[in-house]
């Protein structure tokens, strides 16, 4: 297994397995745990790889089961030997060490204490209650507006516009009368 770094990426190489990580992102932390999850996925893959190699090794070593192994058939000299099982095991161990090392370097500066969590939880519930109350008020106002729109000429807006037009007509009529009183007679 080897580690190679190129253009901000590092790669772990094993016999037939390659995994690449982006190292240009933020370091591992509780607020950005994505690389820990990547390492967890690699561990799972390496563990599966080890289990397959170990199972093939055990089956190929026993003549009773060696004939049942296919795709590819047993090859105790090259693919199904103990060295391949050992390299798969070492690969699993190295990934476990990487994961334990990544947890040791995590930053806890942005983490919340249990007291902060409880306070935030209470504040969140209060805010939620406020949002629900505001939503109820807005729904009532929207219903009122929709009813006003459906009511037609009996709405408050229609009555207001009617009053404005009537006042305008009264002003015009009063202006004409004043004009005729002072100028026209």
Secondary structure, 3 states (H helix, E strand, C coil): CEEEEECCEEEEECCCCEEEEECCCCCCCCCCCHHHHHHHHHHHHHHHHHHHHHHHHHHHHCHHHHCCCCCCCCCCCCCCCHHHHHHHHHHHHHHHHHHHHHHHCCCCCCCCCHHHHHHHHHHHHHHHHHHHHHHHHHHHHHHHHHHHHHHHHHCHHHHHHHHHHHHHHHHHHHHHHHHHHHHHC
